[in-house]
């Protein structure tokens, strides 16, 4: 763990409001929060994700329903007025009818329903990845406030040293009271900065709690770091192979083919089989009325007569296939544009960080040391010393912002890729077929 992280934790222990030391209630609590803990909580407790997962689970039980045969029809006919036949008087009729779809129709209905369930599961997985991306950005906001608080603490410590020197010089008559007041004013301004950082930290933790579906009481976060600085070769192909959205469109394309096959099967008839039992009573006349019951077996056919309707169904399935293909192409173009934009943004941020670390910060540190030496010999006044230190402080804050933007861009790249590539912390928990 870096020295800066330890310093930020120590500063927050002293500077956070008293209310943050209250006993935590139900939710995620503890000293340090890890992103893996956040992801696990999202999978377990996010209400919106839970709804999508339940919907997918409900759709998974539908194939058994659509694949079943239609329920048989059982009817009873009672005849109050006698109906005389050559075998006797009819008293009642019992009939059973069963519709049998043309072979293959039920199988296609099952396949279409299974595709619906699979797309629902993949959509839930995609939403889970979105939640993890949003949680990563909120997590990085907490990390940013944490590191900023460390820089503020270091600046305040230097200001206290400057104030002590200015006080000593004022007491011996070589300095002015104005220098002491300037140091005190700057420290008080930094106290306001800390209060704003605390407000930002709480807001980010509230956002995490909203995504998790439970309060977050942790006071620190384990800093995220980059695992690599380069995108994978054929990044678009990686995204198409890994992302649930791409898999969902693959399933949608298959479903469109199944819908077309089902629409073509509609041109074939369904069959109706029936069984009729007639209860007959013996009568005196005619002589043949021996009362023997009658049994009849029937076959019916549902005739697909209205061809225009059926052809329209086939055409609709064709159009749906073209829609899916167009969506896939639009998806690829969108992901490629996002990857190009994010890669360029990442490259620029790397250049800015390199300039900051290799040029600006060393220059600011050297300037501060030179100004401190000049102040000790009386060559410059306190205002110049304060300006030099304020410049170094501002550059440290800007460098932190650049680093956080790098990590945020890496999180966005990982989301587009659909895999954990740029960040050293797992971004994707769900698996695709």
Helices and strands as residue ranges (DSSP letters): H 3-15, G 18-21, E 32-33, H 35-45, H 47-60, H 62-66, E 73-85, E 88-100, H 105-171, H 177-212, E 220-221, H 235-242, H 244-265, E 270-281, E 294-302, H 307-355, I 356-360, H 361-376, H 382-417
